[in-house]
Amino acid sequence: MNDSDRARGKSFTIFRSAAEEAEMKNAEQDWTNEGGHMSSTSGRVIHRSAEDLPFVAVLSHHGSERTEHGFATMREAEAFIKRNTPVPERTLSKLYDRPASDC
């Protein structure tokens, strides 16, 4: 905890208040455009404790170098990856599920 937190009388806790959660949700909704279309094929989060922004979202791209983007929290890094990578297509299991037309 740094001196500015102590000066405000704020104690450290792993839990967020409802106001902090609402503020985070609003901040995430403000990130409407982070560079255009989804050019990333996959992403992962790594932690670098010595950095100012310790959570790094590493994005893999088809046909180019990977990129790294630093974030203060794991939640922000995961949200960034979710917004910038495609959602895998849902498929039916060949063992158990089948379309109704096959029954």
GISULKA-V472654 format. One record per backbone hydrogen bond with DSSP energy under -1.0 kcal/mol. CO is the residue of the C=O (numbers start at 1). NH is the residue of the N-H. Records with the same first field share a line. If there is no record, write none. Layout:
CO->NH ; NH
This chain:
2->6
3->7
4->8
5->10
6->9
17->21
18->22
19->23
20->24
21->25
22->26
23->27
24->28
25->29
26->30
30->32
37->39
42->60
44->58
46->56
48->51
54->48
55->71
56->46
57->69
58->44
59->67
60->41 ; 42
67->59
69->57
71->55
73->77
74->78
75->79
76->80
77->81
78->82
79->83
80->84
99->102
100->103
